[in-house]
Amino acid sequence: MSAQTASPNELTNGAGAAAVLAAGIGTFTIMVLDLAADKVAAIKSIANFYRPTGPLSGVTTAAILVWLACWAILDWRWKKREVAVTRVCTIALVLLVLSLVLTFPPIADLL
């Protein structure tokens, strides 16, 4: 992702691009952790933060932490830059679509 530093008076898109990409990473993280907790007993046990909810409590908590960390790091790196938004949005959309596809049991069961 090419990034250019902008002049002080110029509007930049880096902060917005950081939010979009972090959202894609966050959604994909939820699905990866959910599948891992479903398939691996040790991860299922570790992710069980709140017994009535089960491992979903740990999966969502960890995914939110990953999302916030990605957003903070990307925002810190891109805040004053002009970023290739088309590429960022494409990557975020691919991650979102993969996350959605992995929610369907026939596909998730293949993994």
MOSULGI-V459322 format. One record per run of one state. SS is the DSSP state (A for helix, B for strand, O for the rest). FROM is the first residue (numbers start at 1). TO is the last residue. If there is no record, write none. Layout:
<<SS	FROM	TO> <SS	FROM	TO>>
//
This chain:
<<O	1	2> <B	3	5> <O	6	13> <A	14	39> <O	40	40> <A	41	46> <O	47	49> <B	50	50> <O	51	53> <B	54	54> <O	55	55> <A	56	78> <O	79	80> <B	81	83> <O	84	84> <A	85	101> <O	102	104> <A	105	108> <O	109	111>>
//
